[in-house]
Amino acid sequence: MVETLKIEVERVAKSRLPQVDFSNLPFGKVYTDHMFMADFRNGEWGSPRIVPYGRMLISPATPALHYGQSIFEGLKAYRGTDREALVFRPMANFKRLNLSAERLCMALVPEELFTEGMRALLEIDRAWIPSTAGSALYLRPFLFSADEFIGIRPSLDFTFMIIASPVGAYYSAPVKVKIETHYTRAVAGGTGYAKAGGNYGGAIYPTKLAVDQGYQQLLWTDGKEHAYIEESGTMNVMFVFGDTLVTPALSDSILAGITRDSVLAIARREGMKVEERKVGVKELIDGLKSGLVKEAFGVGTAATIAPIQAIGHEGIDYPLPAASKQNFAAHIYTVLDEIKRGIAPDPFGWVVKM
Ligand SMILES: *Cc1c(COP(=O)(O)O)cnc(C)c1O
């Protein structure tokens, strides 16, 4: 445990903020002036500190580089009306980080380190939180093994960090996705439910093949039969079948998205019919052909709600109604966005002021 968290702060000599064009923010390329870090050494967490964002020294024998002992989280902070940071469901990210840590056999991060580290970073880089519609400060907590040892065993040393990046919209237009029926992201018994680095490294090649074919993302299917829809690369996926909101049930090969959970909670509260169950590829294609499937959209922190314009399967593209007709997706985007920005009441107690 961390004994009375004392965070040391080293400020930048000169802020880079004046050089940032907030009206044109690319995703994930601009980072704030500072970052938070802490080390796990000799069985305990210590030296929590804020330092200038920048390159750092690590050993070439770091297991994170060789064996992928590396996990991460992603969440957003919005600017409140009196300049406070409104952070969306950080405790859910904290819990999921430690779920991932457990699966990867890594040191758990104490709650105080996670929240106080985040609070300190938001305090010092508060001016970086964008206020324009569609933009936010993306927070990226991550944990990696930091031993200097290339044998394979549970690591002893770890580093926990938080970096922050002001971001604009993730996708600017509705996306085209391809149902993947050859490659596999995650299998039963694997690490798909963890936000573990290796899951993403392995997905880049199949995703690139789909991008080369004119799609933006994949819809992953189960690793055994490729007969059931699982999720997208960095988003969970939802469909409106008739008047019912349908999403694949969670399993150990699906990442339990916080946006997914939030959308389901809002839909249920609004009295919409909701089903978490297996979604067959055949059922989906049949529904697209017959018009039963009215909407399809990805849900995740980076994109929030990403309406899908077409779904490709074995060489054929099945179109969806125009994004302007996908009413539930548009509605839920607005509801969530207004809660996150503190414009609408927050009946679930999701927003934390930092
Ligand atoms: C992060 C992620 C999601 C979305 O999770 P959120 O908590 O909603 O951001 C979905 N699928 C995968 C594979 C992810 O990595």
The ligand as an ORCA input file, in Angstrom:
! r2SCAN-3c Opt
* xyz 0 1
  C     -11.407     -0.210    -24.550
  C     -12.138     -1.196    -25.405
  C     -13.530     -1.167    -25.589
  C     -14.380     -0.049    -25.063
  O     -14.317      0.098    -23.694
  P     -14.764      1.490    -23.027
  O     -14.567      1.257    -21.586
  O     -16.162      1.729    -23.407
  O     -13.852      2.513    -23.596
  C     -14.115     -2.190    -26.296
  N     -13.390     -3.181    -26.845
  C     -12.064     -3.232    -26.719
  C     -11.327     -4.369    -27.327
  C     -11.386     -2.243    -26.003
  O     -10.082     -2.272    -25.889
*
